[in-house]
Amino acid sequence: MKKIYLLLFCPSFLVGNAQTYWLRSQATSTYPTWMGTDTERGTAYNATNDHMYVVTRLGNKIKVINSSTGADLADVSDYTGVSGGTFILNDVEVSANGAILAANMTTNSTTSAFKIYKWDNETATPTVYISYTGLAERLGDTFTVSGDISNNAVIFANGRGTANIVRWVVTGGVLGAPTVITLANAQGNISLAYPKDVDAGAASKILVNSTGNPLRLYNADGTYAGEEVSNTVLANSASDFKYFVLGGKEYIASYVAIAEDTALIDVTGGLGNAVTVTRSPKLGSVSNGNQAGGVGVKTEVDPVDGLNTITVFTLGTNNGISGTTLVYQGVTLDNKKFDLSESKIFPNPVTNEFQITLSHAIEKNAEAIIYDINGRQVKSSKLLSKTQSISTENLSKGLYVVQVKNGNNQSVIKLVKN
């Protein structure tokens, strides 16, 4: 997705991608009318068209949502040949090439095949991409597609009540045969298995979440690799998650059913040294006994200055959906709505001093925080009036980010020091 940058040498200065912040949830009394009780279990984000998808068992449809606003768009339209299983459609994922894949759920794949259907786009006729009859157990509560199925990808289907997962490796666009992997130390229902390195294919280590256990790392053969996330960082649960690398850092974005939000975790130093970056707003407090739901991740790489953006799309069964930017242009946001009009800076570029002007009344504890390009805080100043000057004399020449916090409002502005 291309980004457009507009450089204005005036108070508005630099405009990049806008922040996403919307909730259609029980907490905000805006729960979608098409959502039922225990009927929506899987979600995904499609970077090729900037859409969010949610599977609903009500009518067996894939709902399409504008990821920027949360508004409903036209559903995926063609379900020709989609049939079979205890639930015809139960979870949805997206290949890096934009293909949509959705799976049924079966309680015994030897008597009713586990199927993954593929749509090349939202109006295409689906094809059966995988039909599997190898395990006499429940499959399809969740599945994962990592990579590009037209090139290299890894697909996992996760057992329920056992320690088994099924893996398919796609090489050069060719789908390989399924491999059953039995995981050591895996008790309870396996929620999700995710490859740590798609390019390694069958040799990739595997990240696994399961009921009542920490998120763990396994070797490709299912043996325990000795790493796990502390439950003080990420509560033990069978929640959905995504692993990704951005700007040289490793992250896990995990939907947390017991909190009905998404936690962004930095795992660059290994799972045992995981650190919580921030969390999305809570969707609600309606009972979700199956710990069902999901998360999609949108990452935006800034090719000019490397100040990257991370947005998550959360589904909480019985509690709603949301889209929230957690890191904006390198700055971690504070679970508050971002307001582009909240503050203006002049002059920009700056030499020794710039002036911040707030659009809202000054609130208690209002402040401006300046970060360098590596995300390190280099200066902070309390804001005591709607217009205030801040010195930059002690800052080196280069690019910075100014985060302005004023009550429930916040904004992020890039600043150039000459």
Order of alpha helices (4+ residues) and beta strands (2+ residues): beta-beta-beta-beta-beta-beta-beta-beta-beta-beta-beta-beta-beta-beta-beta-beta-beta-beta-beta-beta-beta-beta-beta-beta-beta-beta-beta-beta-beta-beta-beta-beta-beta-beta-beta
